[in-house]
Amino acid sequence: MKKIMIVDDEKISLMMTNHILSSAYDTVCASSGEEAISLFKKEKPDMVLSDLRMPGISGYELQQALEKSCNERIPFMFMTADTDEETESKGFENGAMDFIHKPFRADILLKRVANILQTVEKIQGLKQAAVMEPMTGLLNKSSSEAEISDVCKHSQGVLMMIDLDSFKLVNDMYGHAMGDKILIRFAEILKAVVRPIDIVGRLGGDEFIAFCQNVTDEIVIEKKSRFINKYIIDAAKEFMGEDMNIPLGASIGCVFVPNEGTDFDSLHKKADKALYAVKKNGKHGYLFYTDLSTDTEKQEEQSTNLSNAIQILSERNKAKGAFILPFEQFRTSYQFLSRLKANYQKKTSLLLFSLKEKEHAAVPIEDAVDEFMTVLSSSLRQSDLITQNGKNQCIVILPETSSANIATVTTRIMELWGEADSSAMFTVSFETGMVE
């Protein structure tokens, strides 16, 4: 229910006005401008209905004092027994929303108050639409940048540029409706990880921005990064299933304010550089610009040559069998081979194996997949690549292998699988294709 503050030094008039309005609204009464000022911040009324001429502080002076104190426009309506048109003109110039002349009818007062409150709601709705990003409920690009730019000039804290990693894969694999769900949940996670005094907005697509006021310790950001990365994966599995294997997460580039300056454009560029470094080095984490600068200096100081670089890049203790990779590294390898094919027409085959549990399997499917991965590794070449996809699938890349040779490879794999302990409890199907 809306709350109205009624201010009038005439006791009977105050009681009558309160009696009328209390039938439709919460009301709070003040018998002077001084009392209204002391009550306003505590009561936080939606509008003020004030007598115009009062001893001490007049209605005009009350309006000016409250708006100066709150630094915002306050919906004001004045009551007056004065019929002078000049009085009304001055009031509207000062920002009054309406006047009502004493004595007034109850229905007229209620109607005029209702009109003011409806107008205020429309204005607030328009203001909110202008500054909010509609889908996520976060500040939009222009509003978030403007607010952060202003706060950076006089506050300390941390500016964070935040990217939702691998979001495009959600749209590509599950559709844009699922993508919208992920964006909305990601926005909720960001709201949960910041405080009311902080600022968070969406710049567009999968890019977000935040400013955490009065944060001076990196450990605070480290905890926020872990929280965001944990809960976005939880949300993705909730929406897309436990087998979801898209490497969602958050990459965060950070800069301390005012240590690195107070100009927003400069701070934005520094945070962006830190963000780029996070994405280039595995994603799903955070980095401060100061650490980026230190790492760059160390790299410049480091003496290196080709033989040193080869030692760093080379594989140590090369294992027998195919190369087993985590999914993200496997994905990078696939992308490289796809580029290789585009330029040199190299034929590279792809296999997808799926395990399905038979009735009353004595071992969990995780153990069966581990055993199948061992079979794959031992039956393939060292140049072949393997990864696990979800809970029950394995993907194989076979460089320099044409589709004509796939039958030989799959036959060998299935024969070896037939000798494995888990083969009696799990069926294996496969699909073949080429790296595109």
Helices and strands as residue ranges (DSSP letters): E 3-7, H 11-21, E 26-30, H 33-43, E 47-51, H 59-70, E 76-80, H 85-93, E 98-101, H 106-131, H 141-152, E 157-165, H 167-174, H 176-193, E 199-204, E 207-213, H 218-240, E 249-257, H 264-280, E 286-288, H 289-301, H 306-313, E 323-324, H 327-344, E 348-357, H 365-379, E 385-389, E 393-399, G 403-405, H 406-418, G 421-424, E 426-434
